[in-house]
Amino acid sequence: MGAEQKVAIITGASQGIGEALVKGYRDRNFRVVATSRSIKPSSDPDILAVAGDIADPKTAQRVVSQAVERFGRIDTLVNNAGIFIAKPFTDYTAEDYDGILSTNLNGFFHITQRAARQMLKQGSGHIVQITTSLVDHANSNVPSVLASLTKGGLNAATKSLAIEFAGKGVRVNAVAPGVIKTPMHGPETHEFLAKLHPVGRMGEMRDIVDAVLYLEDAAFVTGEILHVDGGQSAGH
């Protein structure tokens, strides 16, 4: 097994940014535990796929216990899984509210708590949240208060955990993207979405992977909310 080979857990790993993160960490020679509702088994022996709803504490328990059982350690957790629904505040349904909070907050809580216990036992680790620039840069063209409510909570939790764990060898950071080209956004939306960024274009998935991997190597950085948003958080 080789105890020196690091292990990353990535949530929401079956497509988009999550899938790109799996590749990015494998390229760094990390073993990866990839989880999502629709994740398929991998032919790569250094990728363990664990299917399940991240909002369910039983999924979190399976992911963490299987990571330790299979690979012996957990070095990094990337909380990438999330639900984003943009609509006027008064149009949100109770189902929207429950679904977004369940995945974005409950999912974060259950797996982060379990992974953090293992990291604290090891005396080292790194936890990264993928949030959104909209927390700092509200935009009437993209009304999305439930994203701000949940991802803003994760930004705050990132700083709080970073300080709680600062003397225990575990760093905690977040990446706050602008709008990224993923399968979630059809090509017909790209022109409109590009104009939301001062630099005049959407981000690429590689931009987020590069930011997460920067934080992975940045041993003196903790409690950071790294904006990868084409200037959105700076203003217009």
RAFENGI-V891419 format. One record per residue. N is the residue number from 1. PHI is phi in whole degrees, -180 to 180 (NA if undefined). PSI is psi in radians with two decimals (999 if undefined). BURIAL is 1 if it has 16 or more other C-alpha atoms within 10 Angstrom, else 0. Layout:
N | PHI | PSI | BURIAL
N | PHI | PSI | BURIAL
This chain:
1 | NA | -0.74 | 0
2 | 76 | 1.56 | 0
3 | -63 | -0.30 | 0
4 | -79 | -0.27 | 0
5 | -79 | 2.15 | 0
6 | -76 | 2.79 | 1
7 | -129 | 2.27 | 1
8 | -119 | 2.39 | 1
9 | -101 | 2.29 | 1
10 | -128 | 2.15 | 1
11 | -94 | 2.77 | 1
12 | 60 | 0.74 | 1
13 | -94 | 0.05 | 1
14 | -87 | -0.28 | 1
15 | -157 | 3.00 | 1
16 | 57 | -2.38 | 0
17 | -61 | -0.69 | 1
18 | -61 | -0.78 | 1
19 | -63 | -0.70 | 1
20 | -66 | -0.63 | 1
21 | -66 | -0.68 | 1
22 | -58 | -0.84 | 1
23 | -63 | -0.74 | 1
24 | -61 | -0.73 | 1
25 | -74 | -0.60 | 1
26 | -66 | -0.65 | 1
27 | -63 | -0.41 | 0
28 | -90 | 0.12 | 0
29 | 71 | 0.39 | 0
30 | -78 | 2.54 | 1
31 | -81 | 2.56 | 1
32 | -129 | 2.33 | 1
33 | -104 | 1.97 | 1
34 | -107 | 2.24 | 1
35 | -134 | 2.49 | 1
36 | -171 | 3.01 | 1
37 | -61 | -0.69 | 0
38 | -109 | 0.31 | 0
39 | -63 | 2.44 | 1
40 | -107 | 2.64 | 0
41 | -57 | 2.56 | 0
42 | -105 | 2.57 | 0
43 | -79 | -0.18 | 0
44 | -81 | 2.07 | 0
45 | -65 | -0.25 | 0
46 | -97 | 0.18 | 1
47 | -120 | 2.10 | 1
48 | -105 | 2.05 | 1
49 | -95 | 2.23 | 1
50 | -126 | 1.92 | 1
51 | -84 | 2.48 | 1
52 | 160 | 2.89 | 1
53 | -83 | 2.06 | 1
54 | -64 | -0.35 | 1
55 | -72 | -0.28 | 1
56 | -89 | 2.11 | 0
57 | -57 | -0.45 | 1
58 | -67 | -0.60 | 0
59 | -65 | -0.81 | 1
60 | -58 | -0.75 | 1
61 | -63 | -0.75 | 1
62 | -65 | -0.75 | 0
63 | -60 | -0.86 | 1
64 | -70 | -0.78 | 1
65 | -66 | -0.68 | 1
66 | -71 | -0.56 | 1
67 | -61 | -0.82 | 1
68 | -69 | -0.72 | 1
69 | -64 | -0.73 | 0
70 | -81 | -0.75 | 0
71 | -115 | -0.20 | 1
72 | 86 | -0.06 | 0
73 | -167 | 2.91 | 1
74 | -137 | 2.07 | 1
75 | -103 | -0.55 | 1
76 | -142 | 2.47 | 1
77 | -125 | 2.16 | 1
78 | -110 | 1.91 | 1
79 | -84 | 1.48 | 1
80 | -97 | -0.48 | 1
81 | -60 | 2.40 | 1
82 | -171 | 2.73 | 1
83 | -114 | 2.33 | 1
84 | -127 | 2.09 | 1
85 | -128 | 2.02 | 0
86 | -97 | 2.01 | 0
87 | -161 | 2.79 | 0
88 | -55 | 2.54 | 0
89 | -54 | -0.76 | 0
90 | -74 | -0.13 | 0
91 | -94 | -0.20 | 0
92 | -63 | 2.46 | 0
93 | -98 | 2.92 | 0
94 | -61 | -0.60 | 0
95 | -67 | -0.70 | 0
96 | -58 | -0.85 | 0
97 | -60 | -0.87 | 0
98 | -63 | -0.74 | 0
99 | -66 | -0.78 | 1
100 | -68 | -0.82 | 1
101 | -66 | -0.63 | 1
102 | -62 | -0.85 | 1
103 | -75 | -0.87 | 1
104 | -72 | -0.61 | 1
105 | -106 | -0.93 | 1
106 | -61 | -0.74 | 1
107 | -60 | -0.77 | 1
108 | -59 | -0.84 | 1
109 | -62 | -0.89 | 1
110 | -65 | -0.82 | 1
111 | -79 | -0.58 | 1
112 | -67 | -0.71 | 1
113 | -61 | -0.77 | 0
114 | -71 | -0.73 | 1
115 | -67 | -0.68 | 1
116 | -63 | -0.65 | 1
117 | -58 | -0.75 | 0
118 | -67 | -0.75 | 1
119 | -62 | -0.75 | 1
120 | -65 | -0.62 | 0
121 | -64 | -0.68 | 0
122 | -75 | -0.46 | 0
123 | 84 | 0.30 | 0
124 | -163 | 2.71 | 1
125 | 163 | 2.98 | 1
126 | -147 | 2.24 | 1
127 | -120 | 2.28 | 1
128 | -130 | 2.25 | 1
129 | -100 | 2.47 | 1
130 | -100 | 2.00 | 1
131 | -113 | -2.30 | 1
132 | -157 | 2.53 | 1
133 | -66 | -0.35 | 1
134 | -62 | -0.37 | 1
135 | -58 | -0.69 | 1
136 | -101 | -0.20 | 0
137 | -139 | 1.30 | 0
138 | -62 | 2.50 | 0
139 | -140 | 2.12 | 0
140 | -65 | -0.33 | 0
141 | -76 | -0.28 | 0
142 | -132 | 1.26 | 0
143 | -68 | 2.16 | 1
144 | -159 | 0.99 | 1
145 | -63 | -0.55 | 1
146 | -72 | -0.49 | 1
147 | -67 | -0.76 | 1
148 | -66 | -0.68 | 1
149 | -61 | -0.83 | 0
150 | -82 | -0.84 | 1
151 | -72 | -0.54 | 1
152 | -64 | -0.66 | 1
153 | -62 | -0.69 | 0
154 | -67 | -0.66 | 1
155 | -60 | -0.78 | 1
156 | -65 | -0.74 | 0
157 | -64 | -0.60 | 1
158 | -59 | -0.83 | 1
159 | -68 | -0.72 | 1
160 | -64 | -0.81 | 0
161 | -67 | -0.63 | 1
162 | -58 | -0.72 | 1
163 | -75 | -0.71 | 1
164 | -60 | -0.66 | 0
165 | -100 | 0.02 | 1
166 | -57 | -0.64 | 0
167 | -92 | 0.16 | 0
168 | -118 | 0.18 | 1
169 | 87 | 0.06 | 0
170 | -113 | 2.13 | 1
171 | -97 | 2.64 | 1
172 | -138 | 2.16 | 1
173 | -139 | 3.03 | 1
174 | -142 | 2.68 | 1
175 | -117 | 2.21 | 1
176 | -110 | 1.69 | 1
177 | -78 | 2.76 | 1
178 | -82 | -2.60 | 1
179 | -87 | 2.18 | 1
180 | -110 | 2.46 | 1
181 | -69 | 1.82 | 1
182 | -134 | 2.98 | 0
183 | -59 | -0.28 | 0
184 | -66 | -0.47 | 0
185 | -110 | 1.96 | 0
186 | -66 | 2.67 | 0
187 | -56 | -0.51 | 0
188 | -68 | -0.28 | 0
189 | -94 | -0.17 | 0
190 | -63 | -0.69 | 0
191 | -64 | -0.80 | 0
192 | -63 | -0.80 | 0
193 | -68 | -0.60 | 1
194 | -61 | -0.65 | 1
195 | -71 | -0.21 | 0
196 | -75 | -0.19 | 1
197 | -110 | 2.34 | 1
198 | -55 | -0.54 | 1
199 | -77 | -0.13 | 0
200 | 82 | 0.30 | 0
201 | -150 | 2.85 | 1
202 | -79 | 2.83 | 1
203 | -83 | 2.82 | 1
204 | -104 | 2.71 | 0
205 | -58 | -0.60 | 1
206 | -61 | -0.54 | 0
207 | -60 | -0.70 | 0
208 | -74 | -0.74 | 1
209 | -59 | -0.79 | 1
210 | -61 | -0.68 | 0
211 | -67 | -0.77 | 1
212 | -64 | -0.74 | 1
213 | -70 | -0.53 | 0
214 | -60 | -0.87 | 0
215 | -62 | -0.59 | 1
216 | -57 | -0.67 | 1
217 | -92 | -0.16 | 0
218 | -90 | 1.43 | 0
219 | -64 | -0.34 | 0
220 | -101 | 0.16 | 0
221 | -111 | 2.08 | 0
222 | -149 | 2.58 | 1
223 | 77 | 0.28 | 1
224 | -91 | 2.38 | 1
225 | -105 | 1.75 | 1
226 | -90 | 1.94 | 1
227 | -82 | 2.15 | 1
228 | -123 | 1.35 | 1
229 | -141 | 0.36 | 1
230 | 59 | 0.49 | 1
231 | 92 | 0.02 | 1
232 | -56 | -0.81 | 1
233 | -68 | -0.35 | 1
234 | -77 | -0.48 | 0
235 | 131 | -2.90 | 0
236 | -136 | 999 | 0
